[in-house]
Amino acid sequence: MKENTLTLAIQKSGRLSEGSLSLLKKCGIRIQNGTNHLKAKARGFPLELIFLRDDDIPQYVEDGVAAAGILGLNEVLEKNKNVEVIRPLGFSRCRLSIAIAEKLSYQGRESLNGKRIATSYPFLLEEFLRKNQIDAEIHSISGSVEVTPGLGLADAIFEIVSSGSTLLSNGLKEVERVMESEAVIIARPDLEPQQKKLLDQLLFRITSVQRAENNKYILLNAPGDKIDAITRLLPGVKSPTIMPLAIEGWFSLHSVVKEDDFWEVIDNLKDAGAEGILVVPIEKMIT
């Protein structure tokens, strides 16, 4: 590992790879060659990427081949390596669930006693069964787990679920949500100071991008006698920016609103007398 370059492992292909590369691009980091290579250098940041299978990333980070990695939380917990989860990244959200054939009834977790459960996550499944005192047989499968009940190889499955369409197409129904997962960034717990500094710089960029995605920039016009009421609706980062317009007694207010509160705030602003409301996406947000 080069001391002045941060080595980051990401998935070679798939949704996690696309999300990771998209995030890096938003952070001003460009990749010089694509995922057809094992490694790739970056422009705009001292970064080198290693493209791996997502289930190999924890081992590479633990062994020090990579200083950090981006992968699903489910894989981090399944591999149980000596790595630290540094930050959730908000993309590639999914869940790990137990599913059974649609025609079967389910009377709660006790229904799983004595059943054969196929999974590619045996460690997490074993933890779930032990925690809930369920006596079931685990079948570790590395291929298409969803087909095993239909082939008579298992009574249930424990697998990743996103939209649920794969379960539906295989005649399965979700009966237990065991854990939620999303992309996270992991790192070795004993990073060298220079590597830790580079990772902190990368995290700073990621935080700025995440804040921008979760907020909207609002510009509006309002008469002077409505300013106080509107200001109470626009807390902004600290407080709204207020500037006089060329028309006597009118002002322009600028502020930031959280994405989750956006439509409610807009409705309240209109009721309070705001006019000419403009909403602008934020590229980066640094506080």
Short mmCIF file of the C-alpha atoms (twelve columns), coordinates in Angstrom:
data_MODEL
# 
_entry.id   MODEL 
# 
loop_
_atom_site.group_PDB 
_atom_site.id 
_atom_site.type_symbol 
_atom_site.label_atom_id 
_atom_site.label_alt_id 
_atom_site.label_comp_id 
_atom_site.label_asym_id 
_atom_site.label_seq_id 
_atom_site.Cartn_x 
_atom_site.Cartn_y 
_atom_site.Cartn_z 
_atom_site.pdbx_PDB_model_num 
ATOM 1   C CA . MET A 1   0.000   0.000   0.000   1 
ATOM 2   C CA . LYS A 2   1.461   3.372   -1.025  1 
ATOM 3   C CA . GLU A 3   1.668   5.747   1.919   1 
ATOM 4   C CA . ASN A 4   0.594   8.820   -0.052  1 
ATOM 5   C CA . THR A 5   -2.243  7.047   -1.869  1 
ATOM 6   C CA . LEU A 6   -5.435  5.676   -0.347  1 
ATOM 7   C CA . THR A 7   -6.262  2.213   -1.664  1 
ATOM 8   C CA . LEU A 8   -10.020 1.601   -1.826  1 
ATOM 9   C CA . ALA A 9   -11.615 -1.746  -2.701  1 
ATOM 10  C CA . ILE A 10  -15.001 -1.707  -4.454  1 
ATOM 11  C CA . GLN A 11  -17.212 -4.273  -6.143  1 
ATOM 12  C CA . LYS A 12  -16.052 -5.224  -9.636  1 
ATOM 13  C CA . SER A 13  -19.517 -5.061  -11.197 1 
ATOM 14  C CA . GLY A 14  -23.142 -4.657  -10.198 1 
ATOM 15  C CA . ARG A 15  -25.232 -2.094  -8.307  1 
ATOM 16  C CA . LEU A 16  -22.630 -1.549  -5.593  1 
ATOM 17  C CA . SER A 17  -19.965 -0.856  -8.197  1 
ATOM 18  C CA . GLU A 18  -22.175 1.623   -10.050 1 
ATOM 19  C CA . GLY A 19  -23.150 3.373   -6.819  1 
ATOM 20  C CA . SER A 20  -19.549 3.556   -5.606  1 
ATOM 21  C CA . LEU A 21  -18.241 5.026   -8.861  1 
ATOM 22  C CA . SER A 22  -21.138 7.494   -8.981  1 
ATOM 23  C CA . LEU A 23  -20.395 8.653   -5.435  1 
ATOM 24  C CA . LEU A 24  -16.705 9.123   -6.202  1 
ATOM 25  C CA . LYS A 25  -17.590 11.126  -9.322  1 
ATOM 26  C CA . LYS A 26  -19.817 13.434  -7.248  1 
ATOM 27  C CA . CYS A 27  -16.847 13.889  -4.920  1 
ATOM 28  C CA . GLY A 28  -14.781 15.233  -7.837  1 
ATOM 29  C CA . ILE A 29  -12.829 12.000  -8.297  1 
ATOM 30  C CA . ARG A 30  -12.392 10.614  -11.813 1 
ATOM 31  C CA . ILE A 31  -11.314 7.063   -12.588 1 
ATOM 32  C CA . GLN A 32  -8.697  6.741   -15.338 1 
ATOM 33  C CA . ASN A 33  -9.497  3.195   -16.426 1 
ATOM 34  C CA . GLY A 34  -12.554 1.042   -16.007 1 
ATOM 35  C CA . THR A 35  -13.664 -2.060  -14.185 1 
ATOM 36  C CA . ASN A 36  -12.073 -4.365  -16.766 1 
ATOM 37  C CA . HIS A 37  -8.855  -3.917  -14.818 1 
ATOM 38  C CA . LEU A 38  -7.959  -5.161  -11.360 1 
ATOM 39  C CA . LYS A 39  -6.716  -1.699  -10.381 1 
ATOM 40  C CA . ALA A 40  -7.436  1.863   -11.448 1 
ATOM 41  C CA . LYS A 41  -5.882  5.193   -10.551 1 
ATOM 42  C CA . ALA A 42  -7.964  8.274   -9.863  1 
ATOM 43  C CA . ARG A 43  -7.671  11.942  -10.768 1 
ATOM 44  C CA . GLY A 44  -8.699  14.665  -8.358  1 
ATOM 45  C CA . PHE A 45  -7.670  12.719  -5.253  1 
ATOM 46  C CA . PRO A 46  -4.722  10.458  -4.278  1 
ATOM 47  C CA . LEU A 47  -6.768  7.283   -4.661  1 
ATOM 48  C CA . GLU A 48  -6.228  3.847   -6.164  1 
ATOM 49  C CA . LEU A 49  -9.180  1.499   -6.686  1 
ATOM 50  C CA . ILE A 50  -9.083  -2.287  -6.483  1 
ATOM 51  C CA . PHE A 51  -12.012 -4.092  -8.150  1 
ATOM 52  C CA . LEU A 52  -13.067 -7.250  -6.299  1 
ATOM 53  C CA . ARG A 53  -16.001 -9.506  -5.560  1 
ATOM 54  C CA . ASP A 54  -17.905 -7.813  -2.756  1 
ATOM 55  C CA . ASP A 55  -17.560 -10.820 -0.440  1 
ATOM 56  C CA . ASP A 56  -13.750 -10.673 -0.826  1 
ATOM 57  C CA . ILE A 57  -13.459 -7.019  0.212   1 
ATOM 58  C CA . PRO A 58  -13.474 -7.522  4.022   1 
ATOM 59  C CA . GLN A 59  -10.575 -9.979  3.776   1 
ATOM 60  C CA . TYR A 60  -8.513  -7.638  1.572   1 
ATOM 61  C CA . VAL A 61  -9.093  -4.766  3.996   1 
ATOM 62  C CA . GLU A 62  -8.248  -6.903  7.039   1 
ATOM 63  C CA . ASP A 63  -5.033  -8.110  5.349   1 
ATOM 64  C CA . GLY A 64  -3.991  -4.536  4.515   1 
ATOM 65  C CA . VAL A 65  -4.114  -4.949  0.728   1 
ATOM 66  C CA . ALA A 66  -6.661  -2.110  0.796   1 
ATOM 67  C CA . ALA A 67  -6.941  0.583   3.443   1 
ATOM 68  C CA . ALA A 68  -10.705 0.854   3.009   1 
ATOM 69  C CA . GLY A 69  -13.583 -0.633  1.048   1 
ATOM 70  C CA . ILE A 70  -17.152 0.006   -0.041  1 
ATOM 71  C CA . LEU A 71  -19.625 -2.877  0.154   1 
ATOM 72  C CA . GLY A 72  -22.950 -3.907  1.645   1 
ATOM 73  C CA . LEU A 73  -23.320 -4.040  5.423   1 
ATOM 74  C CA . ASN A 74  -24.685 -7.580  5.026   1 
ATOM 75  C CA . GLU A 75  -21.351 -8.778  3.598   1 
ATOM 76  C CA . VAL A 76  -19.384 -7.002  6.335   1 
ATOM 77  C CA . LEU A 77  -21.367 -8.750  9.074   1 
ATOM 78  C CA . GLU A 78  -21.379 -12.113 7.278   1 
ATOM 79  C CA . LYS A 79  -17.600 -12.239 6.826   1 
ATOM 80  C CA . ASN A 80  -16.991 -11.060 10.424  1 
ATOM 81  C CA . LYS A 81  -13.470 -9.781  9.723   1 
ATOM 82  C CA . ASN A 82  -11.402 -7.348  11.787  1 
ATOM 83  C CA . VAL A 83  -12.631 -4.193  10.053  1 
ATOM 84  C CA . GLU A 84  -14.562 -1.122  11.184  1 
ATOM 85  C CA . VAL A 85  -17.746 0.227   9.622   1 
ATOM 86  C CA . ILE A 86  -16.892 3.898   9.158   1 
ATOM 87  C CA . ARG A 87  -19.971 5.383   7.488   1 
ATOM 88  C CA . PRO A 88  -23.291 4.348   5.897   1 
ATOM 89  C CA . LEU A 89  -23.476 5.648   2.331   1 
ATOM 90  C CA . GLY A 90  -27.201 5.602   1.606   1 
ATOM 91  C CA . PHE A 91  -27.308 3.576   -1.617  1 
ATOM 92  C CA . SER A 92  -27.844 -0.089  -2.564  1 
ATOM 93  C CA . ARG A 93  -30.404 -0.486  0.213   1 
ATOM 94  C CA . CYS A 94  -31.832 -3.969  0.688   1 
ATOM 95  C CA . ARG A 95  -32.753 -6.388  3.447   1 
ATOM 96  C CA . LEU A 96  -31.970 -9.948  4.467   1 
ATOM 97  C CA . SER A 97  -35.166 -11.916 4.848   1 
ATOM 98  C CA . ILE A 98  -36.552 -15.406 5.265   1 
ATOM 99  C CA . ALA A 99  -39.008 -16.525 2.585   1 
ATOM 100 C CA . ILE A 100 -41.124 -19.629 2.091   1 
ATOM 101 C CA . ALA A 101 -43.373 -20.988 -0.654  1 
ATOM 102 C CA . GLU A 102 -46.473 -18.847 -1.203  1 
ATOM 103 C CA . LYS A 103 -48.791 -21.829 -0.680  1 
ATOM 104 C CA . LEU A 104 -47.437 -22.546 2.815   1 
ATOM 105 C CA . SER A 105 -48.874 -20.986 5.964   1 
ATOM 106 C CA . TYR A 106 -46.614 -19.228 8.445   1 
ATOM 107 C CA . GLN A 107 -47.482 -19.112 12.129  1 
ATOM 108 C CA . GLY A 108 -44.424 -17.223 13.340  1 
ATOM 109 C CA . ARG A 109 -40.772 -18.077 13.857  1 
ATOM 110 C CA . GLU A 110 -41.589 -21.368 15.577  1 
ATOM 111 C CA . SER A 111 -42.762 -22.559 12.129  1 
ATOM 112 C CA . LEU A 112 -39.111 -22.699 11.099  1 
ATOM 113 C CA . ASN A 113 -38.259 -25.453 13.597  1 
ATOM 114 C CA . GLY A 114 -37.142 -28.606 11.808  1 
ATOM 115 C CA . LYS A 115 -37.020 -26.856 8.428   1 
ATOM 116 C CA . ARG A 116 -34.196 -26.785 5.884   1 
ATOM 117 C CA . ILE A 117 -33.149 -23.197 5.117   1 
ATOM 118 C CA . ALA A 118 -30.951 -22.427 2.099   1 
ATOM 119 C CA . THR A 119 -28.751 -19.345 2.189   1 
ATOM 120 C CA . SER A 120 -25.532 -17.732 1.024   1 
ATOM 121 C CA . TYR A 121 -25.298 -16.044 4.441   1 
ATOM 122 C CA . PRO A 122 -24.833 -18.981 6.858   1 
ATOM 123 C CA . PHE A 123 -23.113 -16.945 9.597   1 
ATOM 124 C CA . LEU A 124 -25.921 -14.396 9.873   1 
ATOM 125 C CA . LEU A 125 -28.589 -17.080 9.600   1 
ATOM 126 C CA . GLU A 126 -26.977 -19.114 12.368  1 
ATOM 127 C CA . GLU A 127 -26.934 -16.025 14.604  1 
ATOM 128 C CA . PHE A 128 -30.623 -15.396 13.911  1 
ATOM 129 C CA . LEU A 129 -31.588 -19.000 14.633  1 
ATOM 130 C CA . ARG A 130 -29.551 -19.131 17.832  1 
ATOM 131 C CA . LYS A 131 -30.927 -15.812 19.086  1 
ATOM 132 C CA . ASN A 132 -34.506 -16.986 18.516  1 
ATOM 133 C CA . GLN A 133 -33.912 -20.560 19.734  1 
ATOM 134 C CA . ILE A 134 -34.924 -22.072 16.412  1 
ATOM 135 C CA . ASP A 135 -33.745 -25.570 15.552  1 
ATOM 136 C CA . ALA A 136 -33.381 -25.573 11.769  1 
ATOM 137 C CA . GLU A 137 -30.934 -27.037 9.261   1 
ATOM 138 C CA . ILE A 138 -28.750 -24.583 7.326   1 
ATOM 139 C CA . HIS A 139 -27.864 -25.360 3.710   1 
ATOM 140 C CA . SER A 140 -25.097 -23.092 2.365   1 
ATOM 141 C CA . ILE A 141 -25.675 -22.292 -1.324  1 
ATOM 142 C CA . SER A 142 -23.411 -20.160 -3.509  1 
ATOM 143 C CA . GLY A 143 -25.735 -19.961 -6.502  1 
ATOM 144 C CA . SER A 144 -29.383 -19.031 -7.000  1 
ATOM 145 C CA . VAL A 145 -30.838 -19.587 -3.547  1 
ATOM 146 C CA . GLU A 146 -34.392 -18.667 -4.645  1 
ATOM 147 C CA . VAL A 147 -34.816 -21.834 -6.735  1 
ATOM 148 C CA . THR A 148 -34.042 -24.300 -3.929  1 
ATOM 149 C CA . PRO A 149 -37.590 -24.610 -2.477  1 
ATOM 150 C CA . GLY A 150 -39.029 -25.292 -5.926  1 
ATOM 151 C CA . LEU A 151 -36.446 -28.040 -6.477  1 
ATOM 152 C CA . GLY A 152 -37.185 -29.638 -3.110  1 
ATOM 153 C CA . LEU A 153 -33.734 -28.813 -1.738  1 
ATOM 154 C CA . ALA A 154 -35.013 -26.524 1.027   1 
ATOM 155 C CA . ASP A 155 -38.191 -25.517 2.843   1 
ATOM 156 C CA . ALA A 156 -37.208 -21.841 3.123   1 
ATOM 157 C CA . ILE A 157 -34.504 -19.405 2.087   1 
ATOM 158 C CA . PHE A 158 -32.588 -16.622 3.813   1 
ATOM 159 C CA . GLU A 159 -31.440 -14.136 1.207   1 
ATOM 160 C CA . ILE A 160 -31.178 -10.523 0.051   1 
ATOM 161 C CA . VAL A 161 -34.468 -8.894  -0.923  1 
ATOM 162 C CA . SER A 162 -34.698 -5.571  -2.763  1 
ATOM 163 C CA . SER A 163 -37.991 -5.148  -4.603  1 
ATOM 164 C CA . GLY A 164 -39.278 -8.646  -3.911  1 
ATOM 165 C CA . SER A 165 -39.797 -9.409  -7.609  1 
ATOM 166 C CA . THR A 166 -37.317 -12.312 -7.570  1 
ATOM 167 C CA . LEU A 167 -39.200 -13.952 -4.705  1 
ATOM 168 C CA . LEU A 168 -42.507 -13.485 -6.522  1 
ATOM 169 C CA . SER A 169 -41.187 -14.984 -9.760  1 
ATOM 170 C CA . ASN A 170 -40.052 -18.070 -7.821  1 
ATOM 171 C CA . GLY A 171 -43.336 -18.517 -5.972  1 
ATOM 172 C CA . LEU A 172 -41.981 -17.328 -2.618  1 
ATOM 173 C CA . LYS A 173 -43.243 -14.930 0.032   1 
ATOM 174 C CA . GLU A 174 -41.264 -12.941 2.579   1 
ATOM 175 C CA . VAL A 175 -42.127 -13.907 6.163   1 
ATOM 176 C CA . GLU A 176 -39.275 -12.498 8.302   1 
ATOM 177 C CA . ARG A 177 -37.172 -9.359  7.828   1 
ATOM 178 C CA . VAL A 178 -33.978 -10.136 9.714   1 
ATOM 179 C CA . MET A 179 -31.833 -7.069  8.969   1 
ATOM 180 C CA . GLU A 180 -31.629 -3.941  6.823   1 
ATOM 181 C CA . SER A 181 -28.533 -3.315  4.741   1 
ATOM 182 C CA . GLU A 182 -26.993 -0.591  2.597   1 
ATOM 183 C CA . ALA A 183 -23.608 0.332   1.201   1 
ATOM 184 C CA . VAL A 184 -21.056 1.268   3.854   1 
ATOM 185 C CA . ILE A 185 -17.421 2.248   3.880   1 
ATOM 186 C CA . ILE A 186 -15.124 0.087   5.993   1 
ATOM 187 C CA . ALA A 187 -11.483 0.467   7.005   1 
ATOM 188 C CA . ARG A 188 -8.756  -1.266  8.929   1 
ATOM 189 C CA . PRO A 189 -8.823  -0.320  12.629  1 
ATOM 190 C CA . ASP A 190 -5.042  0.292   12.666  1 
ATOM 191 C CA . LEU A 191 -4.540  2.638   9.718   1 
ATOM 192 C CA . GLU A 192 -1.269  4.515   9.482   1 
ATOM 193 C CA . PRO A 193 -1.607  8.255   10.244  1 
ATOM 194 C CA . GLN A 194 -1.166  9.282   6.605   1 
ATOM 195 C CA . GLN A 195 -3.766  6.741   5.453   1 
ATOM 196 C CA . LYS A 196 -6.145  7.906   8.186   1 
ATOM 197 C CA . LYS A 197 -5.677  11.503  7.027   1 
ATOM 198 C CA . LEU A 198 -6.489  10.593  3.425   1 
ATOM 199 C CA . LEU A 199 -9.533  8.608   4.497   1 
ATOM 200 C CA . ASP A 200 -10.770 11.562  6.572   1 
ATOM 201 C CA . GLN A 201 -10.366 13.820  3.532   1 
ATOM 202 C CA . LEU A 202 -12.394 11.399  1.404   1 
ATOM 203 C CA . LEU A 203 -15.077 11.186  4.113   1 
ATOM 204 C CA . PHE A 204 -15.248 14.990  4.196   1 
ATOM 205 C CA . ARG A 205 -16.072 15.019  0.481   1 
ATOM 206 C CA . ILE A 206 -18.631 12.242  0.899   1 
ATOM 207 C CA . THR A 207 -20.309 14.127  3.750   1 
ATOM 208 C CA . SER A 208 -20.539 17.268  1.614   1 
ATOM 209 C CA . VAL A 209 -22.178 15.300  -1.194  1 
ATOM 210 C CA . GLN A 210 -24.604 13.532  1.150   1 
ATOM 211 C CA . ARG A 211 -25.672 16.799  2.778   1 
ATOM 212 C CA . ALA A 212 -26.277 18.320  -0.644  1 
ATOM 213 C CA . GLU A 213 -28.421 15.374  -1.743  1 
ATOM 214 C CA . ASN A 214 -30.545 15.634  1.399   1 
ATOM 215 C CA . ASN A 215 -31.246 19.364  1.035   1 
ATOM 216 C CA . LYS A 216 -32.712 21.860  -1.447  1 
ATOM 217 C CA . TYR A 217 -31.794 25.524  -1.945  1 
ATOM 218 C CA . ILE A 218 -34.874 27.779  -1.940  1 
ATOM 219 C CA . LEU A 219 -35.218 31.352  -3.233  1 
ATOM 220 C CA . LEU A 220 -38.441 33.311  -2.799  1 
ATOM 221 C CA . ASN A 221 -39.870 36.822  -2.825  1 
ATOM 222 C CA . ALA A 222 -42.028 38.265  -0.052  1 
ATOM 223 C CA . PRO A 223 -43.362 41.633  1.174   1 
ATOM 224 C CA . GLY A 224 -41.726 43.116  4.229   1 
ATOM 225 C CA . ASP A 225 -44.703 42.510  6.524   1 
ATOM 226 C CA . LYS A 226 -44.493 38.757  5.837   1 
ATOM 227 C CA . ILE A 227 -40.758 38.379  6.527   1 
ATOM 228 C CA . ASP A 228 -41.039 37.348  10.188  1 
ATOM 229 C CA . ALA A 229 -43.633 34.649  9.525   1 
ATOM 230 C CA . ILE A 230 -41.706 33.257  6.549   1 
ATOM 231 C CA . THR A 231 -38.374 33.374  8.386   1 
ATOM 232 C CA . ARG A 232 -39.794 31.116  11.082  1 
ATOM 233 C CA . LEU A 233 -40.492 28.557  8.358   1 
ATOM 234 C CA . LEU A 234 -36.971 28.807  6.874   1 
ATOM 235 C CA . PRO A 235 -34.361 27.995  9.493   1 
ATOM 236 C CA . GLY A 236 -31.731 27.334  6.832   1 
ATOM 237 C CA . VAL A 237 -28.219 26.357  7.869   1 
ATOM 238 C CA . LYS A 238 -28.218 29.118  10.490  1 
ATOM 239 C CA . SER A 239 -30.844 31.612  9.321   1 
ATOM 240 C CA . PRO A 240 -32.266 32.689  5.949   1 
ATOM 241 C CA . THR A 241 -30.444 35.258  3.834   1 
ATOM 242 C CA . ILE A 242 -32.646 38.355  3.305   1 
ATOM 243 C CA . MET A 243 -31.930 40.899  0.546   1 
ATOM 244 C CA . PRO A 244 -33.994 43.922  -0.582  1 
ATOM 245 C CA . LEU A 245 -35.461 43.908  -4.077  1 
ATOM 246 C CA . ALA A 246 -35.703 46.877  -6.462  1 
ATOM 247 C CA . ILE A 247 -39.423 47.115  -5.637  1 
ATOM 248 C CA . GLU A 248 -39.996 49.089  -2.447  1 
ATOM 249 C CA . GLY A 249 -41.039 46.938  0.499   1 
ATOM 250 C CA . TRP A 250 -40.183 43.601  -1.122  1 
ATOM 251 C CA . PHE A 251 -37.375 41.204  -0.241  1 
ATOM 252 C CA . SER A 252 -35.698 38.063  -1.545  1 
ATOM 253 C CA . LEU A 253 -35.109 35.234  0.930   1 
ATOM 254 C CA . HIS A 254 -32.618 32.416  0.371   1 
ATOM 255 C CA . SER A 255 -32.441 29.295  2.512   1 
ATOM 256 C CA . VAL A 256 -31.878 25.532  2.660   1 
ATOM 257 C CA . VAL A 257 -34.646 23.012  3.312   1 
ATOM 258 C CA . LYS A 258 -34.296 19.322  4.061   1 
ATOM 259 C CA . GLU A 259 -35.531 17.016  1.318   1 
ATOM 260 C CA . ASP A 260 -37.831 15.133  3.708   1 
ATOM 261 C CA . ASP A 261 -39.577 18.370  4.756   1 
ATOM 262 C CA . PHE A 262 -39.594 19.986  1.330   1 
ATOM 263 C CA . TRP A 263 -43.242 19.793  0.183   1 
ATOM 264 C CA . GLU A 264 -44.687 20.604  3.574   1 
ATOM 265 C CA . VAL A 265 -42.428 23.658  3.832   1 
ATOM 266 C CA . ILE A 266 -43.383 24.817  0.341   1 
ATOM 267 C CA . ASP A 267 -47.100 24.645  1.194   1 
ATOM 268 C CA . ASN A 268 -46.521 26.589  4.426   1 
ATOM 269 C CA . LEU A 269 -44.471 29.237  2.596   1 
ATOM 270 C CA . LYS A 270 -47.256 29.848  0.080   1 
ATOM 271 C CA . ASP A 271 -49.787 30.171  2.890   1 
ATOM 272 C CA . ALA A 272 -47.480 32.648  4.642   1 
ATOM 273 C CA . GLY A 273 -47.304 34.945  1.574   1 
ATOM 274 C CA . ALA A 274 -44.210 33.769  -0.308  1 
ATOM 275 C CA . GLU A 275 -44.193 34.309  -4.085  1 
ATOM 276 C CA . GLY A 276 -41.925 33.359  -6.974  1 
ATOM 277 C CA . ILE A 277 -40.504 30.343  -5.166  1 
ATOM 278 C CA . LEU A 278 -37.498 28.776  -6.913  1 
ATOM 279 C CA . VAL A 279 -35.977 25.435  -5.887  1 
ATOM 280 C CA . VAL A 280 -32.371 24.685  -6.868  1 
ATOM 281 C CA . PRO A 281 -30.438 21.431  -6.350  1 
ATOM 282 C CA . ILE A 282 -27.254 21.680  -4.278  1 
ATOM 283 C CA . GLU A 283 -24.100 20.106  -5.685  1 
ATOM 284 C CA . LYS A 284 -21.980 20.262  -2.497  1 
ATOM 285 C CA . MET A 285 -22.826 21.428  1.021   1 
ATOM 286 C CA . ILE A 286 -20.002 22.250  3.426   1 
ATOM 287 C CA . THR A 287 -20.687 23.357  7.004   1 
# 
